Amino acid sequence: MVRLLLLLLGLALPAAAEEVVADLSQDRVSISTSFSGSEILIFGAIKRSAPPPLQPPLAVIVTLEGPDEEVIVRRKDRVAGIWVNVEGIEVERAPSFYAVASTRPLEEALSHTDDLRWRISTAQKLRAIDATSTAVNASAFLDALVRVRQAEGVYTRAEGTVQLRDDTLFSTQIALPSALTEGNYETRIFLTRGGRVIDSYATSIFVSKVGLERFIYGLAHDQPLVYGILSLVIAIAAGWIASAVFRYILP
């Protein structure tokens, strides 16, 4: 009887429980006047309690998400010979940066059901966000937002860039552009088999301005009047100096 219970318990447990153990090359990014972008190395291993199954194959998906921001997407049309905004959507919370990297094409590594559940792909990440719309087809505007941000390099999808060795060790690099929004950048790592997420891991990277960038940013947001007056004084001084130099060079 005891042996039967142990056998049934063994059958109820997963054959090979797999967990993500991961880390980042850095957990803080400092933006200075000379900052031109950065690369984050994401690496880790898969901890198992038993040998891994041969099928279905294992896949690793990594996402890096910047702070949310409000975005307005509009479509213009010619009305009475004048280009005007005719419809659009207002997205209250869209990621300022979003990168997806995977070991294989996302359609092979992730099922549609789990994509809806975990909001991994860029399209599902945006469609899960409430938006105020004056458009008949709001999804077309979200697709346009993705295309524009992909062209700007702030939304990326890098399939096949996560290196997986012996179904145990994985690593990838994600490039951060020079124009970054301050705040926490959430990093998520997913293990999938047969398109289903079997484990996930989350951590974050903090991005902040330092030095002169920090001073200017703080002044502009905390004391906008002083920032405006100082900008005006600097502009007048620069114009006067340029005028003096030209008078000296070209008497």
N, C-alpha and C positions, 0 to 999 in steps of 0.2 A: 504494500500500500504506500509506504514511504517512498519507494523507488518510483512508483507511478506518479506521485505528486511532484517529485523532483523533475521527472521527465516532462510533465505538463508545464511546470514552471519554466524549464529551459526552452520549451517551444514557444512560450508566451513572450520571452525576451527577444530583442532584436539579435540577429546572427552576428552582426559586427557594428556595435555602436561607434559612431565616428564624431569627433569633436574638433573644432578649430582652435588652434593655439597660434596666436599671431602677434606681430609687433610692427612698429613703424620706424623708419630711419630717423624721424624727428617728430615731436609732438607740438612744436611751436615754430611759427614762421614770422620773422620780423621784417616789416616793410620799411625800408629807408629810401633816401633820395636816389641811391644807386641800384635799387632793387629792379631786376629785369626778369623775374620769374624764378621758379624753383621746381625741383623734382622730388617727389615723395616716393621712397622705396617701401613697399608693403610686402612683408614676407611672413612665413609661418610654416606650421606643420599640422598634420592631421593625427590626432591621438586616437588609438583604437584599443578596444578590449578584446578583439579577435581578428584573425586575418580578414582582409577586405574581400567582398564578393567580386567575382570577375565581371558579372553583368548585373544591372546596366552600368555603363562606365561612369566614373566620377567626374564632376565638373566643378570648377571654382569660379565664382563671380565676385568682383570687388566693385563697390561704388564709393564715390567721394562726393559729398554734397555740401555746398556753401550755404551761408545764411539766407533765409527767405527775404524777398523784397516784393514790393507792389509793382506790377507791370500792367500797362495799358496797351492793348494791341488794336489798331484801327485800320479800316480799309477806306481808301479815298476813291471817289468817283467824280466824273465831270457832270455838274448840274448847272445848266444855263451858261455853259462856257467857263465855269469856275470849278476848280478842284476843291471839294469839301469832304469832310469825314461823314460817311453815310451810316456806318455801323461799326461795332467793335465789341471787345470784351475787356473787363477789368479783373485781373487776377490779383487777389489780395496777397497770396503767398506763393511765389515762384522761386525756385532755387537760383541764387545768383551765379552758381557754378554747379555743374553736375557731370560727372565722368563715370562711365561704366566700362569695366575691363573684364574679360572672361577667357577661359581656356579654349572655348570653341564658340561657334555662332550662337547667339543668345536664343534663337528659336529652337536649337537642339538641346541647349543646356537647361532651359527653363520652360515649364508649361505655362499656358495662358492663365490657368487657375491660380497657380502659385505667384505668377506675376501680379495678378489682381490683389492677392492677399498681402504680398510683401512690398508692392510698389517699387519694383527694381528697375524696369526699363524707363527711359526718359518719358515716353508717351504716357505710361501709366502713372508716373510720378506727377505729371501735370494734370491729367484727367481726374485724379483723386482730389484735386484742390477746388474748392468752391470758387466760382467766378460769376461776377455780375455781367450779364450779356445783353447787348442790343442787337446781336447778330442772329440770323436764322440758323446758321450752321456754326456753332461755337467751336466745334472740333477742328474745323478748317483753320481757325485763327490760332488755336493751340499748335497745330502742325506748322503754321507759318512762324510762330514764335520759336519753335525748336529749330527750324531751318535757319533762321536769322542768327540764333545764338550758336549754332554749329559753325556757321560761317565766321563768326567772331572768335571761335575757339574756346568758348566758355561752356558749351555742351559737347561732350565727346563720347564716342562709342568705339572702343578698341577691342575688337574680337580677336582672339588668338594671341593676346599679349601677356596673359598670365601663364607663366611657365610652371608646369606640374611635373615633378620628378619622382618616379617610382610610386606614383599615387600617394605620396606622403609629404614631400616638400614643395612649396609653391612660392612664387615671388612675382612681382610686377612693379613697374614704375609709372606714376601718373604725374604729368607735367601741370604745374600751376602757372597761369599767365601772370603778367606783371600787374594788371589791373585787378586787384583782389578786394573784395569787401571784407571789412574787419568782422571777426566773430569766430564761432566754433564751426569747423568743417567736420561733419560726421562721416566716419568711415565705417562701412559695413562689408562683411565678408560672408558669403553664402556657400555652403556645400550642397550640391544637388546630385541626385541619382535618378535617372529616368525622368528628368524634368521636375522632380519634387525636391523641395528644400528639406534637408535632413538635419542641418545645424547652421547656426549663424553666430557671428561675433561682431561686436560694435565697439568703437573707440572714437576719439576725436582729436583734431589738430586745432590749436588756437592761433589765429592770424591777427597780428596787431601792428600798428604803425609805431615807429620809434624815431627818436631824434627830431630833426626839423619837421619831418612829415607828421609826427605825433603832435608837435606844437601847432602847426598850421591847421590840422584837422580839428584839434580841440578848440582853437580860437574861433574857427568858422562855425562850429556847432554850439559852443557854450557862450560866446560873445560875438554874435554876428555884426552888431553895430561897430564894435572896435575893429573887427576884421575888415568891414567895408571901408571904414575911414583909412585904415592902414594901407589897404590895397590902392585907394585913391591917391594917397600921399606918395606911395612907391611909383605909381604910374606917372604922376606929375614930375617927380624927381627924375625918373628915367627919361621922360620926354625933354626935360630941360638939359640934362647932361648930353643927350644925343644932339640937341640943337647947338649946344656950345661946342661940341666936337666938330660938327659940320662947319660952323662959322670959323673955327680955327684952321680946318683943313682947306676950306674953300672961302678965302676972304673976299 
